[in-house]
Amino acid sequence: MHIISNLSRARRINVLFPYADCLRRLKRNLFWRLLPFCLLLAAPKVSLARRIPPVSVRSMNDGRAAELLIYHRVVLTVRARNEGLSPVKRATIAANRLRRALQRGNIANQLRISGRNPVSLKIGENLLLYVTRNEAEKAGRSPIGLAMQWAAQIRRLITLPPIRLSASRLVIPVGETKTVRVGGFDDNDFSTHLVLGSGRLSLNTSGKIIRVSASGAIDGKLVVRSPDGEAACFIVSRYYAGEITGVGHAEITGNPAPASVQRVAVLTAISPIVKLRPHAGWRPVSISALHPIGPGQSAWADVKVEMRGSGNLTRTANARVEIRNLVLQRPLLSSLLYSNNPERISRYGALYSGPLLAEGTTRLLYHHISAINRVIGFSVVVVNPEEKEAVLQVISGSAAPQHFAV
C-alpha cells in the first residue's frame, strides 16, 4: 500500500506539471498580446483626435442677412426669412446642425439636395437648411442652383487641409523668381523653411505668397509648417540651355534671290547669335515665310529656335535675322570653266570639276545634251577644301534647258 500510494501521488504530480506549464505559457503569451492594446488605450487622446472645422455665424445689415462661416470663410449667406425665423436665427440653427454633424465624422459625401418648393439642403437624412424661392431670387440664382453652390462651398471647406501649396514642384531658371501660394485653414499662421538648397535659394514671404529665387543650379525643398500640419514643395533650379544674344545678319546675291537661298543664309546667320551652355545645342522649330527679293532689297526672317541640353532647361526663343541682297558690279572675267565633254549624257555621274580662284571671278559654262529618257537634275556643287570659312558670291547667269542646242 505504501508503494502504491507513492506511485499514485507521483503520477498525480507528473500529470499536473504539464497543465501548470501550459498555464504559465498562456499567461505569458496573453501578457505580450494584451500589452500593445493596453498601450494603445493609454496613448494620449491627442494622437487620435480629428480636427473639427470651426463653424460660426456673422450678422449683416442689422440682422437682415447672416453669413455662415467655416474656418472664418463664408460658405453661405442667408438673406430671407422663413416660417417666422429671421436670417440670423436660420443661420444659427444651420450652424448648430452642421457642428453636430461634423462631430460625428466627415460629411463631405453626405451633402445632398432634395425637394423643389422649398429645396432642402441635407446632411444624409437630416435637414441642414431650406433654400426658398425668395432666398434664391435675392441671390440671383435658382433654388436648386443656390443649394448646389452652398453644398459645394461647404464640401470644399470641410475637406480643407491645414496647409496646402499651389505647387508641389517648382522648376526655376537660374536668376529668376517663381511664386508659391499658401492655402488651407492655417494659411494665416505658418512658417517657411528651406530643408535643402540654402545658399542658392532665397525666400521672400508676403502675406500668403512665397517668392523663391535661384542664384545657382541646385535641388531644394521648401517646407511650410503650421500648428496643425505641414506641406512641402520640391524645387529644381537649372540654367537655360542657351539664349539669343542679338540680331543676325545674312548677305546674299541673286536677281532675284529665291526663298531657298535666303533660308540657308538665315540658318547660317543664327549660329553666331546663339549662346549655348556646355553640352547643349539648338535647332530651328519654324521659320517665317520668305519671298524672293531683288538686288538692293532687304527682308526680315523670324526663326523660332529651341535650345536644349543635358542638365539644362529647354528654352524656345525667337531669333530675328536681317537679309540683304547685295548689289554687285559685274567684274572682269578671270577664268572660264567649260563643261562639254561628253556633250551627250547617257548615264548619271560627274561631268566636270575644276578649281575656283580665291581672288577674281570665274564663269562656269556648261553645254550638254541629255540622252536619258527621263527628267534628270543638273547641279553645281562648290566644295571648300580649307578649314577656314570661305565667302562665295553667285551672280545670276543660268539658262533653262532647251530642246535645241543652238
NORFEN-V692491 format. One record per helix or strand of 2 or more residues. SS is the DSSP state (H for helix, E for strand). FROM is the first residue (numbers start at 1). TO is the last residue. Records with the same first field share a line. If there is no record, write none. Layout:
BEGIN
SS = FROM-TO, FROM-TO
END
This chain:
BEGIN
H = 2-42, 45-48, 61-63, 87-104, 133-139, 143-158, 259-273
E = 55-60, 65-70, 73-78, 111-114, 119-123, 126-131, 164-165, 169-173, 177-183, 190-196, 201-206, 209-214, 218-226, 229-238, 242-244, 248-252, 274-276, 280-287, 298-309, 315-325, 335-339, 344-345, 362-366, 369-370
END
